[in-house]
Amino acid sequence: MAAVRTVFGDRSTDIDAICPYPLTWLHQVHGGDVVVVREPGEHRGVDADASVTAVTGAALSIHTADCAPVLLWSDTGVIGAAHAGWRGLYAGVLENTVAQMQELGGRDIVAELGPTISPAAYEFGQADLTRMALRFGPEVVSATADGAPALDLAAAVTAVLDVLGVTLRNSDPPCTATDARYFSWRARRDSGRQVSVVWMTP
């Protein structure tokens, strides 16, 4: 059986020194599209926000600077990686990722949530916040440290995965906006992105 490895990087991570396999990286567009990787490195640069594979030695990567990176795997030899910003969540990126994993034979799927912006630093427009609450439940509604309306992105991810029957390993990741180890577009207008990668080795 293949062994699964996951890495959530920060500003200092050299993923090429950690992952020995070709990366599939995506041109992330904040949507719900998922690609199926059938050989290592396939679909590099395509417009999509998630990838899945059952191929050993194919590394799936996500780049973020506040959005939620979600890495998924199954003991049946299927893995996935999803870029879950609020628009992608609303568009069903996690539902689509899990469905594609299941089509490849994924069962009893487990997920891990990487560094993402916390509600304390994520002021959010009331109209869009209402849309998200109607879609994912009232637990996604929060407030910033200053008391402004905020979206709890991690709570939205948790709500989706719970409905899908996916086991989430952690629901309280580091905050990209308040932890200087990470890039944050919202807090610092950082141009860099941290990478999150999942792959299987023999």
N, C-alpha and C positions, 0 to 999 in steps of 0.2 A: 504494500500500500504506500502511496506517495505521502510524504510529510509536507505539511503546509507551513509556510513562513510568512509572517506579516511584519511590516515596518512602517511606523508613522514617523516621518522625518521632521526635523526642525531647520532653523537657519543654517546650521553647521553640517547637515547630513550630506555626505557624498554617496548617493545611492549606487553609483557604479562600483564603488568599493565594497558594497554590501551584497548586492544582487548580481549573481553571475550570469543571468539570462537576459535575452533581448526583451526590452520593454515595449508594451503597447501603451502609448500615451494618446490622449484624445484632444481634439479641439473642442473644449467644453463650451456648450451654448446655453446652459441652464434650461435644458429640456428633459424629456423622458425617454429618449432613444437609447437603446442598448445594442452593442455589437457582440457577435459570437466569434471568438478568436479560435481558429482551427490550426494555426501554426504559430510558433513564437514570433512576436513582433508584428503580426498581422494587424491591419487597420490603424497603423500609426497616423495620427493627424486628422482622422476623419471627424466629422461633426457628430458628436454623441456625448452622453454624460455617464455612461456605464459600459463595462465590458464583462464578459463571462467566458470561461473556458473549462474544458476537461483535459487539456493538454499539459502534461508534465514539462516543465522548462519554459512555459509561457508566463511571463511576468506582467501583471495588470497594474497600471499606475493611475493615480488621481493627483491632480495638483490643486491646492487650495490656499486661500489667504483670508478665511473667515467662514466659508461654507463648510459643510460637514463631509469629511471623507468617511465612507463606510466600506469596510472590507468584510467579505463574506466567504464562508467555506462550508464544505460538507464532507463527512467521512467517506462518502461515496465517490470522492475524487472530482469534485466540481468546485470552482472558486469564482468570485466576482468582486468587482470594485465599482463603487458608485460615488459620483459627485452630487451631493444633496444640498443644494442651496434651496431657498424657499420656493423659487419658481419651479425648479426641478421636482421638488417634493410634491408641489401642487399638480404637476404634470404627470406624476406617477412613476418617477424614476426608480424608486425602490420596489414598488409592485412589479414593474416590468423586469427588473433585474432578477428578482426571486422567481418569477415565472419562467424566464429563460434558463435559469439554473435548474429548475425542476424539469424542464424539457430535456436537458442534458443528463438527467438522472440524479440531480441533487436532492437529498432527503435529510431531514433533521438539520436544517441549516443554522449555522451560528454566525453572528456578526460582531464586529468590533467597531466602535466609533472613535475617530481620532480627534485631534485638536480642532475646536470650532469656537465661534464667538458665543459668549454667554449672554443671557438676556440683560444682565446688568449693564452691558455695553452696546446693546443692539436696539436702539430706538427704532420704532417701526410705525408706519402710517396706519391710522385707525381703520381706514377702509380695507386695506390689505390684511390687517390683523384680524378683522372680522371674517374675511374670506377664509383665512387659515383656520380660525376657530370653528367655523361651520364645517370645514372639511376634516379636521383632525381632532377636534374636541377642545373644551375650555382650558385644558392644562397647558396649551401652547401660549396662552396669554400671560404676560408677565409685566414687569416694570423695570426701568433702568435704575441705576444708582441714584439718579436725580428725580425719580418718580414719573418719568414719561412712559407712554405705552411702549411695550417691547415684545418681541417674539422670542420664545424659548425654542430654538432650533433643535436642540437635543431632545426636548420633549416631543416634538413633532416626529423626529426619527423614531423614537421609542414607541410612539403611538402606532405608527405604520407597521413596524416590525412585530409588535404585539398582535395586531390583527392578522398578520401573515403567518403567525406561529413560529417566527424566527427568534432564537435565543440571543439576546443582546448581552455581551460580556460586560460592557460598561456604559453607563448613561450619564456620567458626569466627567467629561473630558476636560483637559486644560483649555483655558480661554485664550484665543489668539490675540484678543484686543488688550488684555491686561498682563499677559505673560510675554516678556520681551524675547524669549527663546524663539518665538514664532513670528512669521510674517502676518500682518493685518492690513488689509486695504481700508477697512472702515476706521480704524483707530489712527493709523500712521501713514496711509496712502502708500504702503510698501509696494514696490513693483515686483518683488520676488514672490515665489510660491513655495510652500513646503510640499514634499512629495510623499504619498502613501502608496505602498506596493504590497501585493500579495502574489505568491507563487508556490508551486509544488515541486519538490525534489523527489527523486526515486527513493 
